[in-house]
Amino acid sequence: MSYLFQDWEANKHNLKGRMVMVLFRFARPASINKLFRVIWLPYLAFYKVFVEWFLCIELPHWTQVGSGLHLAHGQALVVNGCSVIGKNCYLRQCTTLGNLIREDGSFSGSPVLGDNVEVGCNVSIIGEVRIGNNVKIGAGSVVVKDIPDNSIVVGNPARVIRTIEVPKPTVSALQTTPEPLQEKEQLLA
């Protein structure tokens, strides 16, 4: 049961986000194997009509999504089914995660978002790009190149404007480890 509600807290005060994510998590087992897909077929038809047509959120059930996905103002969200979204990501309205059609007619890979990625409204992340962990993407940005961890990016094309300093864990006096010599003495005693 906790599987279905793993995004519940992330969408606090957001009924539409909660509803979409529970429906998505319930549809996800259909991507495990063909038997589940056949059993889930009526539900998948409902999911497609309700979530995509009425709620205007294209989030295919086979998309790999980590726990804690927050859908802010879920409207006009388009996620390619081959995209990968990490844990605790935040997607705003009118966001597109998609692939490219090459000149020869083949398709590129899809975006991969790391953990704790915050995406502004009207952002397009196109092609086989990797977005690192702890990244913030400003509104209206077009991302076509990889983004390193701990970055803030804006613009068209998106560029890194700042690196976020990740606080280093502090070691208090109570957490210090004994010297290796002291450890040997303690073991011998």
Secondary structure as GFF3:
##gff-version 3
##sequence-region A 1 189
A	DSSP	three_ten_helix	9	11	.	.	.	ID=ss1
A	DSSP	alpha_helix	15	27	.	.	.	ID=ss2
A	DSSP	three_ten_helix	28	31	.	.	.	ID=ss3
A	DSSP	alpha_helix	34	47	.	.	.	ID=ss4
A	DSSP	pi_helix	48	54	.	.	.	ID=ss5
A	DSSP	beta_strand	57	58	.	.	.	ID=ss6
A	DSSP	beta_strand	64	65	.	.	.	ID=ss7
A	DSSP	beta_strand	70	71	.	.	.	ID=ss8
A	DSSP	beta_strand	77	79	.	.	.	ID=ss9
A	DSSP	beta_strand	84	85	.	.	.	ID=ss10
A	DSSP	beta_strand	90	91	.	.	.	ID=ss11
A	DSSP	beta_strand	96	98	.	.	.	ID=ss12
A	DSSP	beta_strand	112	113	.	.	.	ID=ss13
A	DSSP	beta_strand	118	119	.	.	.	ID=ss14
A	DSSP	beta_strand	124	126	.	.	.	ID=ss15
A	DSSP	beta_strand	130	131	.	.	.	ID=ss16
A	DSSP	beta_strand	136	137	.	.	.	ID=ss17
A	DSSP	beta_strand	142	143	.	.	.	ID=ss18
A	DSSP	beta_strand	151	154	.	.	.	ID=ss19
A	DSSP	beta_strand	159	163	.	.	.	ID=ss20
A	DSSP	three_ten_helix	173	175	.	.	.	ID=ss21
A	DSSP	alpha_helix	180	188	.	.	.	ID=ss22
###
